[in-house]
């Protein structure tokens, strides 16, 4: 199968995957996939990640990052689904993307492009939901300045960058479709 090897675009994707990996493993899924003894006690291997997450929560009091099944109030039960998606779809896709683009360095095949397209849409859409949900946070607890900072400085890049990635993968897929259509048209005219 043909590969798409536009180097600068693949490097941007590789950078995105490398940036996503520690955030998924040590921020978003810290208390979802790691046992507490590995991150809570001082001196434990992942304690720095625990401290970073605690700092973030202390600064923003972000309910999305603090979500657990035990503390869910019912209105944000969608976060459980997002956590499962992150563990079962996003994490494997990021690992595969790093393997494909950084280890193999072969570019992307049509199947890769479809996978990365779905990945990018999922990240952009779920982050858009988080941005929207943040707008409904209680003004008494979350001043407008903090809400704007959360929406536009913290969450917006995680919506915009994957949306641009989805456009890139859609363009690659459309290029393949047009090439296949042209080849089929040429074959029919012979």
N, C-alpha and C positions, 0 to 999 in steps of 0.2 A: 504494500500500500504506500502511496506517495506521502511524503512528509512536507510540512510547511516549515521552512527554516529561516524565516526573517529574524535575524539574530537579535536586533534591538528589542523587538516585541517579546521574543522568548526570554530575553534577559529581564524585562520588566515583570513578566509572569514569574520567573524564577525568584526575583526579589520579593514579590508579593507572597509567594509560598513560604520563603524563608522567614519573612516577617510574621506570617500567620502562625507558623508552627509553635513558637514559644508562647504566643498569646493564647492559643487553644490549649496547649498542655499545662501551662503554669498560671493562667489567669482564669479563663472561662471554665475550664474543667478541673481546676485544682482540687476542689473538694468533691467533685463528682467521680473522678477516676483514681485518685490517690488516697491511700489510707491516711488518717489524721496523724499517726505517729511519724509519717514521712515528712510532714510540713509544719505541724504546730509547735513541737518543742524547740526551744532555742538550741541551736547546734545541729538540728536535723538537716538532711540533705537539701530539702526544698524550702527551708525556712525563709530564705530571701524572697522567694516568690510569695509566700504567705504574708510577709511584711509589706511587700509591694501592693498586694491586693488589699491589705488592711489600710495602708496609706490612702489608696484610691477611695475606698469606702469611707474613710474618715473625712476626706476632702469633699466628696460629692454626695455621699449617702445614697448612692445609686441603687434603687431597689432591684433593678434588673440584674446587676452583678451579685447582689446579696440573695437572690432567689434560691430557695430550697423547697423541696416537696413538703417538708414539715412546716415551713412558714408561709406557704402559698395561701393567699386570702381568697382564692377562687377566681377573682377577676383576671389574674395573671397566670392561669394554669397553662397557657400556651408556652410559657417558658420551659416547662418540662419537655414538650415536643422539640423545642429549639435545642435543648441540651442533648437530647437523643440524636437529632440530626447532626449536631456538631461532632458527637462521638462516632456515630456509625457512617456518616457520609463525608462531612468536611475534613475530618482528620485523615481518613484513608486517602481522600482525593489530594490533600496537601502532600502527604507522604509520597503518593504516586507521582504527583507533579514534580516534586524535588528529584525523585529517582529518574523520571523521564527527561527532564530538562537539564539537571545539574550533573547527574551521574552518567546517563547514557548519551546525553548531548546529541540526540537524533532529531530534534524538532518535534512537531506534532503531527500525528496522523488524523484522519477524519474522525476516528473513534475518540481520540484524545480531545479533539476540538469540541465534539459534542459533550463529553464529560465536563470539560472546563467551562463550556457555555452554561450548562445546568448549574454547576458549582457557583459561577459568578452571579447568575440570576438568584440563586438561593441566598447567597450572602447579602446581596443588595436588597432583596425583598424582606428578609428577616430583620435586617438593620433598619429598613424603612419603617417597619412595624415598631421597632424600639424607639425610633425618633418620634413617631406619632404618639406612642404611649407616654413618652416623656412629657409631651405637651399637656397631659391631663394630671400631672403631679400636683399635689396640694400646694398652693402659693404660700401658705403659712409656713410650710416646712422647706419648700424649694423656691427660693426667690427667683424672679424672672431672669436675673443675670446668670445664675447657676444653671437654670433650665436651658438657656440659650447656649451656654458654654458646653453643656452635655450634648445638646442637639447638633450644634454646628461645628464644634471643635473636636469632640470625641467620637460621635456616631457618624456624622456626615461623610467623613473620608471613607468609612467602612461601607457606605452606600454608593458613593460616587465612583470610587476606584473600581469596585467589581462591576458596576454598570458599564464603565468604559471597557473593562475586560470582556463583558458579554458582547458588546458591540464588535470588539476585535474578533472574537471567536465566531460571531455570526457572519462577519465579512469573510473570514476564512472558509466557513462552511458554504456560503453563497458562491465563493470562487470555485469551490469544488463542484457544486451543482451546475454552475454555468459551463465549466470545462467538460463535465460529463454530458450535458445537453448538446454542446457543440460537437463533441466527438460522435455522439449518437446521430446528430443531424448530418454530419459528414459521411457517416457510414451508410445512412439511408439513401443519400444522394448518389452513391457509387453504383 
